[in-house]
Amino acid sequence: MRTLVGFAITAVFVFLVARQLSPAQVLDTLASLDPAWLIAAVLSLAAGYLLRIVRWHIMLRAQASDVSLFGCAGPFMISIAVNNTMPLRAGDVVRIFAFRDRLGLQPSFVAGTLLVERILDLCVLLCLFFLTLTLVPSSAVPQTLVTLAGWFAVAVVVALGVVFLVPLHARRLVDLVAGSGALRGNRIVTVLAGIARNILDSFIRLRSGGRVFLLMLVTVLSWLFEGGVFVATLLAVGLDHPPTVGLFTMTAATLSTMIPSSPGYVGTFHYFAIEALKAFGTGAAVAGAFAVAVHLILWVTTTLVGTAFLAAGGFSRLRQRAVRPSG
């Protein structure tokens, strides 16, 4: 059902995009893209994803000190490729179970690292959104949207606090609830409590040893490099907006991917990227060409890299390489 809803939402946004664009003008703009800036965009994307892999490596090492950076890269990029092409965030499931046999990591621990990733990413994206929003003409962004984003930001900050500040208290609460008279011995409650304990234990491990600051720093840098993809693509289509416009467009388009849609966020990503650029006076045709170009860079590059990792040996070989050889 969720998949059908996602495709329906995609169809609506594709219609909203298509009705304001001239395909001929968009194709003309795409044909005149500056290849040097496109290469710069791909390199910036590569740096951003390398940092994301480093971040996941840091989190996994909190539980398994012998996991290698290369061992993280394969499952990470394969999961991105699967998410790009399959519905229901199937790539996240792939990543959760990729290390299970070889390293003995509990899937719930790996799921906890993915949850931390999401919260850190949202926190940084919302901060960048509000910082760059100050540059947007007030009439270009509905106040309702700003208000909703503000409340969402509050929710993310609270979630970040729960993850890093109170996991011990939350774990005691889980033990208290699971051990209460009415629920004690209930099989479903026992299973759910075990999963919750493992996830909270992952939060406890991740907040030790100065990891919180390091994880936040790496997250900020990774999103700045991804912002570089948008800035370079702006230059590739011949726009001379300041870099902050690229960052604002990135935050608007990326936050829109939280809306249920088809794999690859077709339609939603393009619509909000176009609207973000139009807020700065960019014409619809050029904004449309930019949205198509930057989406192709993000989608094609990550999908090809993930597919290459899978073709190079699949999960069995990635598991073998996940642990550094001794001696």
N, C-alpha and C positions, 0 to 999 in steps of 0.2 A: 504493500500500500504506500509506504513512504517513497519507494522508487517511482511509482506512478505520479505521486504528488510532485516529486522533484522534477520529473520530465515535463509536467504540466506548467510548473513555475518557469522552467527554462523556456518553454514555448511562448509564454507571455512576455518574458523579457527580450527574447529574440525578436518578437513582433515590435516591441517598443523601440528596439534599436533599429530594425530594418526600416520602419516608417519614416525615420528622420535622416536616413542616409541615402546617398546616390552611389550605387555600386561602382559605376564608372569612375567617379571622383575618388572613391576609396582605393580602387585598383591603381589609378594613376599615381596617387600619393605613395602607395606601397612600392610601386615600380621605381620610384625616385629615392628610396631610402639610402642613406649613406652607409655603406658596408663597414667602414671603419668604426662608426659608432655602434653598429650592431655587434661587432666583435667585442667591443668594450662592454656592451651589455651582457654578453655571454660570460665574459671573464668575471664580471662583478657578480653574476649569478653563481658561478662556480665557487667564488670566495665565500659567498653567503652560505651555500650549502655545506662547504667544508667546515665552517664554524658550527653549523647545526649538528653535523656528525661529531665534532669535537665535544659539543655540549652533551650529546647522548652518551658519548664515551665516558665523560666525567661522571655522569649519573650511574652508569652501569658499573664503573669501577668502585663505587661505594659498596657494592655487593660482591663483585667478582674482580679482584685486583689483577687477574691475568688476562683480561679481555683486551684485545688489541684494537687500535684505531681502524685498521683495515677490516678487521672482523666486524666492526660496527657499520662500516660504510656500505657493505653489500646489502644486508637486511634493510638498512635505512633507505637506500635509494630504490630498492625493489619495492618497498612499501609505498614510496611516493609514486612510482610508476603504476602500481596497482590501483591506488586511489585516483590517479588520473584517468583510468580506463574502466574501472569497475564501480558499481554503486555501493552504498551503505558503508563507506569508509573501510572496505575490505582490506586495504593495505595496512591499516592499523592492526587488524587481527593477525595478518602475516607477521608483522614485526613483533607482536607480543609473544608469538610462539617460535620465532626463529632460533632463539638461543636455548630453548627448553631442554633438549636432550644433551647437548654437548657440555654446557656450563652448569646445568642443574639449577638455573634461575627459575624461580617461581613466575609463571605468567602474570600473577597479580602484582609482583614487584615491577616487572617491565611495564605493565599497564599503569602503575603509579608514575613511572618516568614519563610516559606519554601524557598523563594528566598534568604533571608539572610543566612539561613543554607547552601545553595549550595555555595554561594560566600565565606563564612567563611571556609567551608570545602576545596574548591579549593585553597584558599589562603594558608592554612596550608599544604595541600598535595604538592603543588608546591614548597613551601619553603623546605619541607623535601626532595622532589625529588632532588632539586639542591644541597642541603647540602650533601646528600648521593651520588650524582652523582660524586662528586670529588674522591670517593674511587674506582670507576669503571675504569678498564683499558680503555684508550681512544679509542682503536681499537674495543671495544666491543659494543659501542653505536654509531650509525650513526650521523654525525654532523648535518645532516638535521633535525633529530628528536630533537636534543638539541635546534636547532634554533627555530623550531616550538613551542617547549615547552616554550622557552623564550618569544616569542611573545604572547603566550597564557597567560603567567604569567603577562605580562604587561597589557593585557586586563582585567584580574581578579583584579589587583590592581586598575585600573581605575574604574571598576564596584564597588569595595569596597568603593572607594572615593565618587562616586555618591551616594551610599546608605547612607553613614554615614556623609558626609560632605556637600552635596548640595541638600538635599531633599526639603528644603524650596524654593530654586530657581527653582528647577524642577517643583514644584507644581504651582508656579506662571506662569511658562511657559505653563503648561497644561491649566490653567485658561485663559491665553492670547490666545492660539490657539483655544480652544473651544468657546471662546467668540468673535472671529473675525467675521467680517461681512459675509463672504462666508459660514462659518461653523456653525454660531449661529442658534440654533433651530434644527439642523440636529439630528435626533433621534439616529442614530448609533454613531455619534460623542459624543453626550450627555452621552450615556451608557459607551462608552470607556473612556471618560474623568472621569466619576464617579468612574470607577474601578481604573484608574490610581491615582486619588486623594486618594482613600482608601489605596492603596498600599503605596503611598508616605507618607501618615499620619502614617502608621505603622512604616516606617523607622524613622520618626521624633520622635515617642514615644520610639522606641528601642534605640535611641542614647542618651537618657536622663538618668540622675541618675547613671552615671558610668557604664551603661550596656554594652557599647562597649568593654571596657577592660575585663569585666567579661565574656562576650560571647566569646571573643577571647581566654582567658585563658582556659575556659572549652573545647573549640574546640581543642586546642593543647593537652590537657590532654586526651581527648577522642581518638584522633588519636594515641597518644603514647600507650594507652592501646590496641588499635587495632593492632598496630605494635607488641605488646607483643604476640598476637595470632600467628603472623608469626614467631617470634623468638622462641616461645615454640614449634611450629610445626617443625621448622628446627631441634631442638633438638630431637623431637620425631622420626624423620626419621634418626637420627644419624649423622647429620651434625654439625660441630663445628665452623661454620662461626661466626664472631662477630655480635652483635645485629644490627649494622648499615646495615648489609646485609639484615636482615629481614625487616628493615624499607624501604630500597630501593626497595625490592621486593614488599612490600605492596603498595608503591606509584606507581610503574609501573603497577601492576595488577589493582589497584583501578582506576587509571586514564584511563585505557583501557576500563572501564565500560561506559565511555562516548560514545564509538563507538556503534552505533545501533546494537542490537543483540537480542537473545531470552530472555525471562524472566530468571533471575538468572545468566545472563551473561556467559552462557556456551560457551566455546570455546575461546572467547576473553580473559577472565580472566586467563584461563589455559595457553594460548599461551604466554602471556606477563609475567606471573609468572615464567614459565619455562625459557624463554629467559633471564630474569633478573638473575636467579640463574646460568644459563650457562655462563653468563659473568664473574662469579667468579670461573669458572672451575668445576662446578658441572656437573656430567654426566646426560644425558637426562633421563634415567630411574628413577634415584633418584629425579631429578627435577620434573618429571611428577608425581611421587607418592606424593611429597610435594604439588604440585598444586592441585591434587585431594583431598588430606587430608584437606588442609586449606580451600578449597572451600566448602567442606562438613561441616566443623565446622561452617563456616560463614552462609551458606545457611540453613542447617538443624536446627541449634539452633534457629536462629531468626524466621524461619517459624513455628517451633513448639511452641515457646512462643507466637507469634502472634495468632496462631490458638487456643491456650489455652485461651487467653483473649477473643477471639470471642466465644468460646464454653462456657465460664463461664457466659455469659449473653447477649452477643451481644451489639449492640450500645445503646439500650435503658437503660440497666443497667449502662453502662459506662457514659452515659450522667447524670444519676442520681447521680453518684459518683463524677462527675466532680466538683461539688460545695460542699464545706464542710458544714455539717449541722450546723445551728446556735444554740447557747445555749449549 
